[in-house]
Amino acid sequence: MHKLAESEVCLLLDTYMYLNYDEAEDGQKLKDILSNMANLPEYEAGGIHRGEFEILEKAIIKNPELGELQIDAQSSGLGYDSGTNACIFREQSTETVYVVYRGTGDGEWLDNGLGMTETSTLQQQRALSYFEEVLDAGKVAEGQRIIVTGHSKGGNKAQYVTMESTSGDLIDRCYSIDGQGFSKAAVGRWRARYSHGKYEARTSKLYGINGENDYINVLGLSIIPLNNIRYLHTPVEKGNIAGYHDIKYLFATEKEDGQVVFNGQSNYLVSSQKEWGIFGRRLSDQIMALPMEERADVRRQSCS
């Protein structure tokens, strides 16, 4: 059977994080977690998280090795706030460990805005603390590949951890899915810290996978090399602008009646962004060109 590409695994694990399921036990296999969820109302037909559940269910049927991944080091069990929301998934072969961060959680909207003006934010620092704790606890063995990933705010955290961690050399790759960029101050600090080609060596580990109409990945200054950025087709129902940033729609197929169905495989690559992504980039460029205090005013107004 075809082995899933690690980028596809990241997309699926990032989707799992939106199931908001708190009953998984460290060491459980993903297939068993889904089995325990199957009869809960929020994951059944018409349930609030049915789309995400269906994507993972179909993916495991097609790729049973995905279901064998084991969850561990859930942030909720390590004393972190609900906004941090991270865990790791490991292959049974122990070859690869995936460090996964959820998108914007409780109390994080203001933190998103701060990320456009500050060198670092509280939630970025907590994401880094979680990563360092996982390493210190021996959750990653010597020689294992570390892949860091997340969607939206989680993608921003994954990038931040890759750039900021003193153990960043251990990270093999970072996959940011629709993850926003950073402030001028943050990028300037990294450029000063990683001189003599070290900045480029560190950013070369960053990969961006974005919806063609996603309007969040374009915010702030991107540090992902252009050659490492890919765009996926994202069909949404008419008028569903929020869907352009919803991870489910990276797995969607449009039907003749305009509705969509969710598949267990992500959509095909497209060559460039579409209108909403282009508009978001132009707006972000104008905001980032403002003087510091005016940018802070925009941040305060957008987060209030």
N, C-alpha and C positions, 0 to 999 in steps of 0.2 A: 504493500500500500504506500502511496505517495506520502512522504514525510512533510508535515506542515513547515513552511518557512517560518523563521523566528519572528518576522514582522507580523505574519498572520496570527501566530500564537499571542503576540502582544495585543493585537486588536481584540482578540477574543477574551483575554484575561482582563483587559481594560473594560470590556463590556460586562464581565462578571461583577466588577466593583460596583456597578449601578443596580445590582439586584438588592442591595441593602439588606442582606441576610446576616444576622448576628449569631446564628446558632451553629455555624461550622466549627469543628474542633480541629486544632492543630494536628496535622498528620493525616487528615481525611483526604481521600481522592476526590477530584472534582466531580466525577461521575456519581459518587455516592452523595455528595452535597446536593447535587441537582435532584437525585432520587428522593431525598428527604424533603425537598421543596415542592415536589410535583403536585401535591394535593392541597397546597396552601392557596387561599383565594387570590392573593396578589400575583401569583404566577400562572393561574389557570386562565382560560379564555375570558377576555374582558378585564383581566386584572391589570393593575397599574404597571407591573413589571413583566407582563406577558411577552412583549417584544424581545427584551433582552434574554429572557429564559428560553424562548423559542430558538433564537440564534444559537445559543450554546448547546441546546438539546440536539439541533440538527447538525451542528459541527461535530459533536461527539459521535453521532451515528456514522458520519462520513469518515471521521478520523478518530478511531478509538483511543489512539495514543494520547490525545488531548485529555480524555477522561481520566487517565492514569496520573496526571500531575497532582502533586500533593501540596496542600496549603500549609503554611507555617508562619510563625512570628507575626500573628495578627496584631496590629497596633492597639486595638481595643483591649487586648489582654496584657499589654505592656504599660498601661497607664496613660496613653496618649488621648488627647481630646478627639471628639468625633470628626473635627475638621481634618485631622491628619489622615486618618483612614487609609492604611497601607497594609500590605502583607507580602509574603513571598510565595512563589510556587516553584517546586523543584521537580526535575525529571527523576524517575526511579533509577535511571542509569547514573544519576548524580553528575552528569556532564554539565548541565546548565541550571542556573538559578535565576528566576525572574523576580525582580523587585518591582512591585506594582503599586502605583498611587492613584487613588480615586480623584475624580474631578471636584469642582467646587463643593465644599460641604458647609456645615453649619458655621456661621460667623465668618465666612471667608470672602464675602463680596468686597468688604472694605480692604482686605488684604490684597485682593486682585488689583485694586486701584493704587495701593501703595507701591506695588511692584513696578508701576510705570514711572515712579519718581525716586524711590529709595534704592540704596545699594543691595539691601536684603530686607525681607519681611519676616515677621514672627512665624508664619506658617511655612515659609521656605526653610527657616532655621530648624523648625520642628521636623520637617521632612528629612533634613540632613542628620539631625540627631537620631531619628529612627534608623536611617541607613547605617550610621556608625555603630549603633547598639546591636544591630543584626550581625555586623561583622565581629564586634567584640564578643558576642555570645557564641561565636563559632558556628553560626548557621550556614556559613559558606566555607567549604573545605578548600585547602590549597589545590590549585590547578583547575578549579571549577570556573566556568565562564559565567560572568555576571552581566545580565541584561536588565537595564532599568527602563521603566516605561510608565506612561500615564496618559490620560485623556484630559484635554482642556487644562484646568488648574493643575491636574496631575501631571500633564506633559511639561508644564512649566517647572514643577517641582523636580521631575526627572532630569531635566536639563540643568537645573540649579545644582542638584546633587552631583551630577557628573562633572560640573565645572568647579565646584567648591570643595568637595571632599578631599582630604589629604590622602585618602585611599583611592582617588579617582583613577589611578593607573591600573587598578584591578578591574575597572569596568570595561567590558569589551565593547558594548554598544548601548546607546540610549535611543529609544523610539518614542518621540513626542507625537501624540495624535491630537491634532487641532490645538496644540499648546501655544499659548501666547509667548511673546518675547520679554525683553527686560528694559530697564531704564538705562539712560546714558551713563549714569554713575556706576551701575553694576558692570556694564560692558567695559568701561574705562578701567575699573579696578582689576578685572581679569586680564585685560591687555597689559597692564603694568606688572601684574604678578607673573604672568607667563610670557616672558620675553624670549628672544632668540628662537622663534619658531614653536615654542611650547604651547602658545595659545592656539595656533592652527592645529597642532597635534591633538590637543584636547577637544577642540570643536569638531574635528574630523570624525569623532565617535558619535556625533549627534545626527539623527535622521528624523525628518519630519514627514508624517503621513497625514494629509489634510483632505477634508471634503472640498470639492471644487468650488462650492459656494460658502464655505465656512468663513465667518467674519471675526473669529476670535484669534486664530493663529497669526493674523496679520498685525495684531496690536503690539506696540512697543518695538524695540529693536531686535530683529532676529539675529541669532548667532549660529544658526544652522547653515552649513555650506549649501549654496544653491544646487549643487550637483547631488545633494543628499535629500532633496525635497521631492515628494511625489504627491499627486492629486488623484483622488478617487471620485468616480461618478456617484452622486448622491441625489436620487430622485425623492421628492417629498410630495405630500398631498397639497393641492392648491391652497394657498394662503398660509401654509404652515412654515413661516419663516424660522421659527425656533428649530424646526427639523434640520435645517442646514448645519446646525452645530450639535445635533443629537447623534451620538455614536451609532445608534441603531440604523440610521439611514445610510451608513457606509456598507450595510448589508442588505439594502432594500432593492426590490424589483417593482417597477410600476406596472399595474394592471390596466386593462383597457378602460375601466371605469374611473381611472384616476387615483384609485387607492393603491396601497403598496403592500407587499408581503415581505417578510424578513427571512433571509436565507442564512445558512450556516457557513457561507463563504463570502468574503468581502468583495466589493464591486471591482470593476475593471478600471485600469489607470486611464486618465485623460491627460492631454498635453499641457493644459494650463488652467488657471482659475477662471471662474465665471463672474457674473456681474456683482453679486454680493461680496465676494472675496475681494474683487478689485476696488469696490467702493470702500470697504473696510480698511484696506491698505492705504488708500489716499487720505481717508479721514485720520488714521493713525499717524501718517507722515506729517500732516499739518499740526496735530497736537504735539508730537514729539519735537517739532521745530520751534514751539513756543518757549519763551523764557521759563525758568524753573517755577517761579511763583504762579504764573498763569497756568502752567501744566498742573500744578497742585490744585488750583481752583477748579479745573475741569474734573480732576479726580474726585474732589469733595462733592461736587454737584452730581456726578454720575453715581456715586455710592450712597447718596443721602436719600 
